[in-house]
């Protein structure tokens, strides 16, 4: 009887360990997707603020350049966290750090 109790304790501990590992692996992809979603939202907000500043003050105004720097900072943050950044105009993620490749902002 004593041996059976030890096997039962061992079985419970093994079951708890396996269940913990499975739950850990199931939770990691979801949190990563949530982080990318928040990153996408931050870039979309920064892009909208830039559009408003351009509309109100002009494309190369001080305010637009400030919002452009904010947008690039958000893209940089996403790049550091996920090695990808969200392109609002193309509605897709980019895996290259090329958001300012063709732009000559002052």
N, C-alpha and C positions, 0 to 999 in steps of 0.2 A: 504494500500500500504506500509506503514511504517513497519508493522509487517512482510510482505513478504520480504522486504529488509533485515531485521534482520535475518530471517530464511536462506536467501541466503548467508549472510555473515557467519553465523554459519555453514552452509553446506560446504562452501568452506574451512573454517578452519578445520573442521572435516575431509574432504577429504584430505587435505594437511597433516594432522597429520597421518592418516591411511597410506597414500602413503609413508611417511617418514619411518614409522615403517616397512612396507613391504620391502622397499629398504634396510634398515639396516639389516634385517634378511637375505635377499638374498645375501648381500655382505660379511657377516661374514664367512660362510663356504668356500667361494672361497679364501679369504685371508688366512685362516688357511691352506688350501691345498697348496697354493703358498708357505707359510712358510715351510711346510714339504718338499716340492720339493727342496727348497733352502738348507734345512738341508741335504737332501739326496745327493745333488750335492757336498756340502762341505765334507761330509764323503767320497764320491767316489774319490774326488780329493786327500784327505789326504791318502786314501788307495793306490792310484796310486803312490803318492810320496814315501810312505813306500816301495812299491814294487821296485821302481827305486833305492832307497837307498840300499835295500837288494841286488839287482842285482849288483850294482856297488861296494859296500863296504863290503858286507857280512851281514849275518843275525843278528849278535850281535855286529855290529860295533857301534861306537859312533853316526854316522849319522843315522843309522837305528833306534837306540833307541830314538834319538830326534824326528824322524818322527813318531815313535810309540806313543810317548807322545802327539804329535800333533793330531794324529788320536783319541786317547783316550779323548783328550780335546774336539774335535768336537763331539764325541759321548756323552760326558757329557753335552755339550751345548744343543744338541738335546733332551737329557733326561730331562734337566731342563725346556726346552720350551714346549715339547710335550709328555713327559713321554713315549717316544719311541725312538728307534734308528734304523738306517738302516744297515742291514747286507749285504754287497756287495756280498759275496760269495753265500749266499742263496737267494739273490734278494728279500728280504722281510723285513718288519718292525718287530722289537722285542718289546714287552711290558714289558719285565723284564730287569732289569739293570744287565745283565750278560755277558757283552762283555769281561771281563777279568777273568772270573771264572776259566777257565781251562788253563790259561797261566801263565808261570813263567818268566816274562821278567825282565831283570836286570836293 
